[in-house]
Amino acid sequence: MELNKQSDWVARSLRSVWHPCTQMQHHETIPLIPVSRGKGAWLYDHEGRRYLDAISSWWVNLFGHANPRINAALKDQLDTLEHAMLAGFTHEPVIELSEKLSALTGHVLGHSFYASDGASAVEIALKMSFHSWRNNGHADKQEFVCLKGSYHGETIGALAVTDVALFKDAYGPLLRASQTVMSPDARQAADGETAQDVARRAAADVERLFTERADKIAAIIIEPLVQCATGMAMHDPLYLQLVRALCDKHNVHLILDEIAVGCGRTGTFFACEQAAVWPDFLCLSKGISGGYLPLSLVMTRDKIYQAFYSNDVTRGFLHSHSYTGNPLACRAALATLHIFEEDDVLNTNKIKAARLTAALQPLAQHEQVRNFRQRGMIWAFDAIDAPADFSRRFFASATEHELLMRPIGSTVYMMPPYILSDEEIDGLAANTLAVFNQVMAG
């Protein structure tokens, strides 16, 4: 019965569902996995097979599937208020969430604007930057700067500040041109160079551009500490300090995209805390709702907020969508923040990260591995001379070893939920090594 249900789900999905970031023809040879339920760090199919969710279901599921505390909060909220429009109305979950997030920044970023997904948050930050400059009499500041290899989403505005050819080339004619500067990716270090040396070289490239075009540039957007979708490219916090100083000097906004790297993923709640800087705009999504419901937001400074405060409707920020600040999503986020506080998650993660890093040492020292790296609860390494179909083969082999993993090209990465037991940590490391050896052996 369960086998028939599993086969039926796969067939029906292939007929009716267009899956994201997927060449659908590949599923003729790599079957879909029909998930029947989730519990903790594991996903289960109809045949009872389980898969350790080592990538937190696209980096969102921080505290495991079917988390009882988040479940309880949502059940309570469901009986109170499921949704109300946020234009002309407000409600307790969105107020409380905004206040808690502001407090986490020391009230430097005191205003939150809500949306549903990461790309929408990036769109909002770009529009806010442009519009605030115009409201302040600098209408010529319309350009945006992104890093080489950066990824900030796949909507039209976000894609314009994305530098991943796979995503960008197909839709290039639709996009507004942006300026691209050197990435501070520490893997670019020459012999004798440190990660900080690379950060200084990359910041010098920003300074060159700002010197030439600051009067035309509205903002630079950066994914702090780790450029995720380009292959977990990690950089030194010094880069953020140098760019913040350059933005202040040249009157350019700093947008930090913490959609993937925020919410404790890099070791601090906000990644930018490790550089002791705050941006003009900070984008959050993914883990903020614990992986439960679509939610994103942009946090900004009072100075930006005041640029829109007027009797003139055209000076207001002209952006909305129906589910802005949805009470259920906000309540899930509040439950997520409560777990951070109650379980001392940031300190507990340090212990878990040290154990997994130690368990991964056979991979770190593997003759076919280079650039083994880790920051907070992110691990990555690059395969040397990987086969052309490395990513798909690795994914398929991983499922045979009870793992859900999706390499980016020849980069294998792990972004597991924060709840792994010691046994699960050891199993993740051992099975990843076994999968890697199997795929590299062909």
C-alpha positions as CSV (number, residue, x, y, z in Angstrom):
1,M,0.0,0.0,0.0
2,E,2.7,2.5,1.0
3,L,4.8,1.6,-2.1
4,N,1.8,2.2,-4.3
5,K,1.2,5.6,-2.5
6,Q,4.8,6.5,-3.0
7,S,4.8,5.7,-6.8
8,D,1.4,7.5,-7.2
9,W,2.7,10.7,-5.5
10,V,5.8,10.8,-7.8
11,A,3.7,10.2,-11.0
12,R,1.1,12.9,-10.0
13,S,3.8,15.4,-9.1
14,L,5.6,15.0,-12.4
15,R,2.4,15.5,-14.2
16,S,1.2,18.6,-12.4
17,V,4.0,20.3,-10.4
18,W,6.8,22.4,-11.9
19,H,9.6,22.2,-9.4
20,P,11.9,25.1,-8.6
21,C,15.5,25.3,-9.9
22,T,15.0,22.0,-11.6
23,Q,15.5,20.7,-15.1
24,M,12.4,18.5,-15.0
25,Q,13.7,16.0,-17.5
26,H,16.4,15.0,-14.9
27,H,13.6,13.3,-12.9
28,E,13.3,10.7,-15.6
29,T,16.5,9.2,-14.1
30,I,16.6,10.8,-10.6
31,P,13.3,10.1,-8.9
32,L,11.5,12.6,-6.8
33,I,11.4,11.8,-3.0
34,P,7.8,12.0,-1.8
35,V,8.1,13.2,1.8
36,S,5.3,11.9,4.0
37,R,6.3,13.5,7.3
38,G,9.1,15.2,9.2
39,K,10.4,14.8,12.7
40,G,13.4,16.6,14.2
41,A,16.3,16.6,11.8
42,W,14.7,13.8,9.6
43,L,12.4,13.6,6.7
44,Y,10.6,10.3,5.9
45,D,9.1,8.9,2.8
46,H,6.1,6.5,2.5
47,E,8.3,3.4,2.5
48,G,9.7,4.4,5.9
49,R,13.1,5.5,4.6
50,R,14.5,8.5,6.3
51,Y,16.9,11.3,5.3
52,L,18.9,13.6,7.6
53,D,18.1,17.1,6.4
54,A,21.7,18.3,6.3
55,I,20.7,21.5,4.4
56,S,17.8,22.5,6.6
57,S,15.4,22.3,3.6
58,W,17.1,25.1,1.7
59,W,18.5,26.7,4.8
60,V,15.3,27.5,6.6
61,N,14.5,24.7,9.2
62,L,16.6,25.8,12.2
63,F,15.0,23.7,15.0
64,G,13.8,20.6,13.2
65,H,10.6,19.5,11.5
66,A,7.4,19.4,13.5
67,N,9.0,21.3,16.4
68,P,6.5,21.0,19.3
69,R,7.1,24.6,20.6
70,I,6.6,26.2,17.2
71,N,3.6,23.9,16.6
72,A,2.0,25.0,19.9
73,A,2.5,28.7,19.1
74,L,0.9,28.3,15.7
75,K,-2.0,26.3,17.0
76,D,-2.7,29.0,19.6
77,Q,-2.4,31.8,17.0
78,L,-4.7,30.0,14.6
79,D,-7.6,30.2,17.0
80,T,-7.0,33.9,17.5
81,L,-6.1,35.6,14.2
82,E,-4.9,33.9,11.0
83,H,-4.5,37.1,8.9
84,A,-5.4,40.8,8.7
85,M,-4.2,43.3,6.1
86,L,-1.4,45.4,7.5
87,A,-2.4,48.6,5.6
88,G,-4.5,50.6,8.1
89,F,-4.4,47.7,10.6
90,T,-1.9,46.2,13.0
91,H,-1.7,43.2,15.4
92,E,0.3,42.0,18.4
93,P,2.5,39.4,16.6
94,V,3.9,41.9,14.1
95,I,4.5,44.5,16.8
96,E,6.2,42.2,19.2
97,L,8.4,40.7,16.4
98,S,9.5,44.1,15.2
99,E,10.3,45.2,18.8
100,K,12.3,42.1,19.5
101,L,14.3,42.3,16.3
102,S,15.0,46.0,16.9
103,A,16.3,45.2,20.4
104,L,18.7,42.6,18.9
105,T,20.3,45.4,17.0
106,G,20.5,47.7,20.0
107,H,17.7,49.7,18.3
108,V,20.0,50.8,15.6
109,L,17.6,49.3,13.1
110,G,14.3,50.3,14.5
111,H,11.9,49.9,11.6
112,S,10.8,46.6,10.0
113,F,9.0,46.3,6.6
114,Y,7.5,42.9,5.9
115,A,7.2,40.6,2.9
116,S,7.1,36.9,2.2
117,D,10.4,35.7,0.7
118,G,14.0,36.6,0.5
119,A,13.9,38.0,-3.1
120,S,11.1,40.3,-2.1
121,A,13.1,41.6,0.9
122,V,16.0,42.4,-1.5
123,E,13.5,44.2,-3.9
124,I,12.2,46.2,-0.9
125,A,15.7,47.3,0.2
126,L,16.7,48.3,-3.3
127,K,13.5,50.4,-3.8
128,M,13.8,51.9,-0.3
129,S,17.4,53.0,-1.0
130,F,16.6,54.5,-4.4
131,H,13.4,56.2,-3.1
132,S,15.0,57.6,0.0
133,W,17.8,59.2,-2.0
134,R,15.2,60.8,-4.3
135,N,13.2,62.1,-1.4
136,N,16.4,63.6,0.0
137,G,17.2,65.4,-3.3
138,H,19.6,62.9,-4.8
139,A,17.6,61.6,-7.7
140,D,20.7,60.7,-9.7
141,K,21.7,58.0,-7.2
142,Q,20.1,55.1,-9.0
143,E,22.8,52.5,-9.5
144,F,23.5,49.4,-7.3
145,V,26.7,47.5,-6.7
146,C,27.0,43.8,-6.0
147,L,29.9,41.4,-5.5
148,K,31.3,39.0,-8.1
149,G,29.5,35.7,-7.7
150,S,26.8,37.2,-5.5
151,Y,23.2,35.8,-5.3
152,H,20.3,37.8,-3.9
153,G,17.2,36.2,-5.5
154,E,15.5,35.6,-8.8
155,T,12.9,38.3,-9.2
156,I,13.8,41.1,-11.6
157,G,15.2,43.6,-9.2
158,A,17.1,41.0,-7.1
159,L,18.4,39.3,-10.2
160,A,19.9,42.6,-11.3
161,V,22.3,42.4,-8.3
162,T,22.9,38.7,-8.7
163,D,26.1,37.6,-10.5
164,V,25.5,33.9,-11.0
165,A,25.4,33.2,-14.8
166,L,23.0,30.3,-14.6
167,F,20.3,32.5,-13.1
168,K,21.2,35.8,-14.8
169,D,22.0,35.1,-18.4
170,A,18.6,33.8,-19.5
171,Y,16.9,36.9,-18.3
172,G,19.6,39.5,-19.0
173,P,17.5,41.6,-21.4
174,L,15.0,42.2,-18.6
175,L,17.5,43.5,-16.1
176,R,18.7,46.9,-15.0
177,A,22.5,47.0,-15.2
178,S,24.5,47.0,-12.0
179,Q,28.1,47.5,-11.1
180,T,30.1,44.4,-10.0
181,V,33.2,44.5,-7.7
182,M,35.7,41.9,-6.6
183,S,34.5,39.3,-4.1
184,P,36.4,39.0,-0.8
185,D,36.3,35.2,-1.1
186,A,39.3,34.0,1.0
187,R,39.9,31.2,-1.5
188,Q,41.4,33.8,-3.8
189,A,44.4,34.3,-1.5
190,A,47.7,34.2,-3.3
191,D,50.8,32.6,-1.8
192,G,51.6,34.3,1.5
193,E,48.3,36.2,1.6
194,T,45.7,36.0,4.4
195,A,41.9,36.2,4.3
196,Q,42.3,39.8,5.6
197,D,44.7,40.6,2.7
198,V,42.0,39.4,0.3
199,A,39.4,41.5,2.1
200,R,41.6,44.6,1.8
201,R,42.1,44.0,-2.0
202,A,38.4,43.6,-2.4
203,A,37.6,46.7,-0.4
204,A,40.1,48.7,-2.5
205,D,38.0,47.7,-5.6
206,V,34.9,49.2,-3.9
207,E,36.9,52.3,-3.1
208,R,37.9,52.7,-6.7
209,L,34.3,52.4,-7.9
210,F,33.0,54.7,-5.2
211,T,35.6,57.4,-6.1
212,E,34.5,57.3,-9.7
213,R,30.7,57.0,-9.4
214,A,29.5,57.6,-5.8
215,D,27.2,60.4,-7.0
216,K,25.3,57.8,-9.1
217,I,25.4,54.9,-6.7
218,A,22.5,54.3,-4.3
219,A,23.7,51.2,-2.5
220,I,26.1,48.3,-2.4
221,I,24.5,44.9,-1.4
222,I,26.6,42.2,0.4
223,E,25.9,38.8,1.8
224,P,28.0,39.1,5.0
225,L,30.7,36.6,5.8
226,V,29.5,33.8,3.5
227,Q,28.3,34.2,-0.2
228,C,26.2,31.1,-0.1
229,A,24.8,30.3,-3.5
230,T,28.1,30.9,-5.3
231,G,29.6,28.0,-3.4
232,M,29.8,29.0,0.3
233,A,32.5,31.6,-0.4
234,M,33.7,32.9,3.0
235,H,35.4,36.1,3.8
236,D,37.0,37.9,6.8
237,P,34.8,40.3,8.8
238,L,37.3,43.0,8.1
239,Y,35.8,43.4,4.7
240,L,32.5,44.6,6.2
241,Q,34.3,47.1,8.4
242,L,36.1,48.6,5.4
243,V,33.1,48.8,3.2
244,R,31.0,50.4,6.0
245,A,33.6,53.1,6.3
246,L,33.7,53.6,2.5
247,C,29.8,53.9,2.4
248,D,30.0,56.5,5.1
249,K,32.7,58.4,3.4
250,H,31.1,58.4,-0.1
251,N,27.4,58.7,1.0
252,V,26.3,55.2,-0.3
253,H,23.9,52.9,1.5
254,L,25.0,49.5,2.7
255,I,22.5,46.7,2.3
256,L,23.3,43.4,4.1
257,D,21.5,40.4,2.8
258,E,21.3,38.1,5.9
259,I,18.5,36.0,4.4
260,A,20.7,32.8,4.5
261,V,23.4,33.9,6.9
262,G,21.3,35.5,9.7
263,C,19.4,33.9,12.6
264,G,22.6,32.4,14.1
265,R,23.8,30.6,11.0
266,T,27.3,32.1,11.1
267,G,27.7,32.0,14.9
268,T,26.1,35.3,15.9
269,F,22.4,36.1,15.5
270,F,23.2,38.6,12.8
271,A,26.3,37.9,10.8
272,C,27.3,41.6,10.7
273,E,27.8,41.5,14.5
274,Q,31.1,39.7,14.0
275,A,32.4,42.9,12.2
276,A,30.8,45.2,14.8
277,V,29.0,47.1,12.1
278,W,25.3,47.8,11.2
279,P,24.0,48.4,7.7
280,D,21.5,50.9,6.5
281,F,19.2,48.0,5.4
282,L,19.3,44.4,6.7
283,C,17.3,41.7,4.9
284,L,16.0,38.6,6.8
285,S,14.0,35.6,5.7
286,K,14.5,31.8,5.6
287,G,15.3,30.8,9.2
288,I,13.4,33.7,10.9
289,S,10.2,31.6,10.9
290,G,12.0,28.4,11.8
291,G,11.2,27.0,8.4
292,Y,7.5,27.0,8.9
293,L,5.9,29.8,6.9
294,P,7.0,32.3,4.2
295,L,8.2,35.5,5.9
296,S,10.8,38.1,5.1
297,L,11.5,41.6,6.3
298,V,13.8,44.6,5.9
299,M,15.1,46.4,8.9
300,T,16.3,49.9,8.5
301,R,17.4,53.0,10.4
302,D,15.3,55.9,11.6
303,K,17.1,58.2,9.2
304,I,15.8,56.2,6.3
305,Y,12.3,56.0,7.8
306,Q,12.1,59.7,8.2
307,A,13.0,60.3,4.6
308,F,9.5,58.9,3.7
309,Y,7.6,60.6,6.6
310,S,5.4,63.2,4.9
311,N,1.9,64.3,4.0
312,D,2.8,63.7,0.4
313,V,1.6,60.2,-0.7
314,T,4.3,60.1,-3.4
315,R,7.0,60.4,-0.8
316,G,5.7,57.3,1.0
317,F,7.2,53.9,0.4
318,L,5.1,52.5,-2.4
319,H,5.3,48.8,-1.9
320,S,2.8,46.2,-0.6
321,H,1.5,42.7,-0.9
322,S,-1.5,41.0,0.6
323,Y,0.2,38.8,3.2
324,T,2.5,41.5,4.6
325,G,3.2,40.8,8.3
326,N,1.0,37.7,8.4
327,P,0.1,36.9,12.1
328,L,0.8,33.2,11.8
329,A,4.2,33.7,10.2
330,C,5.1,36.4,12.8
331,R,4.0,34.0,15.6
332,A,6.3,31.3,14.2
333,A,9.1,33.8,14.2
334,L,8.4,34.8,17.8
335,A,8.5,31.1,18.8
336,T,11.8,30.7,16.9
337,L,13.3,33.7,18.8
338,H,12.0,32.2,22.1
339,I,13.9,29.0,21.4
340,F,17.0,31.0,20.8
341,E,16.6,32.6,24.2
342,E,15.4,29.6,26.2
343,D,18.0,27.1,24.9
344,D,21.0,29.4,24.7
345,V,21.2,28.4,21.1
346,L,24.2,30.5,20.0
347,N,26.5,29.0,22.8
348,T,25.1,25.5,22.3
349,N,25.9,25.8,18.6
350,K,29.5,26.4,19.3
351,I,29.8,23.0,21.0
352,K,27.9,21.3,18.2
353,A,30.0,23.1,15.5
354,A,33.3,22.0,17.2
355,R,32.2,18.4,17.3
356,L,31.1,18.3,13.7
357,T,34.3,20.1,12.6
358,A,36.3,17.4,14.4
359,A,34.3,14.6,12.9
360,L,34.8,16.0,9.4
361,Q,38.6,16.0,9.6
362,P,39.0,12.9,7.5
363,L,37.3,14.9,4.7
364,A,39.2,18.1,5.5
365,Q,42.5,16.1,5.0
366,H,41.2,14.1,2.0
367,E,43.5,14.1,-1.0
368,Q,40.6,15.0,-3.3
369,V,39.4,17.9,-1.1
370,R,40.5,21.5,-1.0
371,N,39.4,24.6,0.8
372,F,37.7,22.9,3.7
373,R,36.0,25.7,5.6
374,Q,33.6,26.4,8.4
375,R,31.9,29.4,9.9
376,G,29.3,28.9,12.6
377,M,26.9,26.2,11.5
378,I,28.1,26.2,7.8
379,W,30.6,23.7,6.5
380,A,31.9,23.4,2.9
381,F,34.7,21.9,0.8
382,D,35.5,21.8,-2.9
383,A,36.1,18.5,-4.8
384,I,39.2,18.3,-6.9
385,D,38.7,17.1,-10.5
386,A,35.0,16.3,-9.8
387,P,33.0,14.7,-12.6
388,A,30.8,17.0,-14.7
389,D,27.6,15.6,-13.1
390,F,29.1,15.6,-9.6
391,S,26.2,17.5,-7.9
392,R,23.4,15.2,-9.2
393,R,25.4,12.0,-8.5
394,F,26.3,13.2,-5.0
395,F,22.6,14.0,-4.3
396,A,21.5,10.5,-5.5
397,S,24.2,8.7,-3.5
398,A,23.5,10.8,-0.4
399,T,19.9,9.6,-0.4
400,E,21.1,6.0,-0.3
401,H,23.1,7.0,2.8
402,E,20.1,8.6,4.6
403,L,21.3,12.1,3.8
404,L,19.6,15.1,2.1
405,M,22.4,17.1,0.5
406,R,22.6,19.2,-2.7
407,P,26.1,20.3,-3.7
408,I,26.6,23.6,-5.5
409,G,28.6,22.5,-8.5
410,S,31.7,20.8,-7.1
411,T,31.2,22.4,-3.7
412,V,29.8,20.1,-1.0
413,Y,28.2,22.0,1.9
414,M,26.3,21.3,5.1
415,M,23.9,23.7,6.8
416,P,22.1,21.4,9.3
417,P,19.4,22.3,11.8
418,Y,20.7,23.4,15.2
419,I,19.2,20.4,17.0
420,L,21.5,17.5,15.9
421,S,22.4,15.0,18.6
422,D,26.0,13.8,19.0
423,E,25.0,10.5,17.3
424,E,23.5,12.5,14.3
425,I,26.6,14.7,14.0
426,D,28.9,11.6,13.9
427,G,26.6,9.9,11.4
428,L,26.4,13.0,9.2
429,A,30.2,13.2,9.0
430,A,30.7,9.5,8.4
431,N,28.0,9.2,5.7
432,T,29.3,12.4,3.9
433,L,32.7,10.8,3.7
434,A,31.3,7.6,2.4
435,V,29.2,9.4,-0.3
436,F,32.1,11.5,-1.4
437,N,34.4,8.5,-1.8
438,Q,31.7,6.7,-3.7
439,V,31.0,9.6,-6.1
440,M,34.7,10.4,-6.7
441,A,35.4,6.7,-7.4
442,G,32.8,6.8,-10.1
